[in-house]
């Protein structure tokens, strides 16, 4: 069976132009929202050695990314592959780097001082 075209998979002309704009406006060294490592326009400088990719991080109503909405952020290619069809702001390595837990059974102390207790879904 033939693989779907880039447009059919959600990566058509508009996506490519949007990705170019995101990379053009990207500040080298900005931390990847998935792994926490720095991201660079030059693929060889990225830890995975690949060009950055646009991340579809908008819920389509089923809990999967809506590829009809253009990406608003960049990720390392391997981070984007690892993230796959999930909707999440950050990956486990990002939480680890920031001394936070992605475990929903533990409270998270946000920089603003608020504690989110995932077990009781309360914010203090």
N, C-alpha and C positions, 0 to 999 in steps of 0.2 A: 504494500500500500504506500502511495506517495505521501511524503511529509507535507503538512499544510504550509502554505506560503507564510512569509513573515507578516503580511497584512492579516491573514486569517488567524494567526496566533496573537494578534494584538500589537505587532511591531511594525506598522506601516510607515508611510512617509511622515505623517504628523508626529509619530513617536520618535522617529529618527531625528527630525528637526528639533523636537523638544529636548532630546538627549544632548544634541550638539549645544543647545543654549544652556542647559544645565552645566555641561562641562566647561563651556566658555566662561560662565560666571562663577565657577568653582574656585575656591581659595585652596591652593595646595596645602596639604597638611591637616585639613579639616578631618575630624574623626568620623569614621564610618558608624552610622547609627546601629549597625548590626553587630560588628565585632569590636568596635572601639579603636581600631588601628587607623593610622593616618591614610588618607586617600590623596592620590596625585593624578594630574592630567596625563602625565607620562606613564604608560602602562608598566614599563620596566621598574618603576619606583614603587609600585604597589606590591604588597606582600605576596599576592598571588600571581604577579607578573602579567595581569590582564588589564584591558581597558575597563573603566568604570561603566556600570550599567544603570539605567533608569529603573526605579523600583515602583511597581504597581502596588500601592499600599492602601487602596480604597476598597472597602467591602462592597461586593456586588449584591448583598442581601442574603447570600448563602454562606457567608464566612470565607469566601474566596476572593482573590483580587479581581477588581473590575478593570479589565484592560481597555475599556472604552474611554476611561479617564486617563489623561496623560500623567506620567510620573512627575512628582514634585520633589523627589530627592534621588540621590545617587547612592549606590552600594558597590563594593568590590564584586566582581563577577562571581567568585566562589561563594561569597556571602549571599548573593541573590539566588544562586543555585541551591544553597543550603536552606534558605528561607522558603523556597519553592512557593507553593500555593497557600501560604499562611498570611494572616493579617496581624502584624506585630510591629511595634515601634522599635524594639531592641531585641538583640539576641543574647544568649547566655553569657558570651564573652564580654559583651558591653556591660552587663550588670556586674560581672566579676571585676572588671577593670575599675568600676566606680564604687566598689565595696558594697554593692547592693545584691539582693537575692532575686532571682527570677522565680523562685519557689513560691507559689501562691499560698503555701501553708505558713510562711513566715511574714511578719510585718515588714514593710519597707519604710525607711526613714528618708523622705525626700529632702533635697537641699533646703527647701523652704521651712523645714522643721515639722511638716505634717507627717503623721504616721498613718499608713494605710494598713489596716488589719484585714487581710484577705479572708480570713476565716469568718469574721463577723461583718465584713464589708462596711466598716466604719472608718471615718476620717477624723483624726483629732488634730 
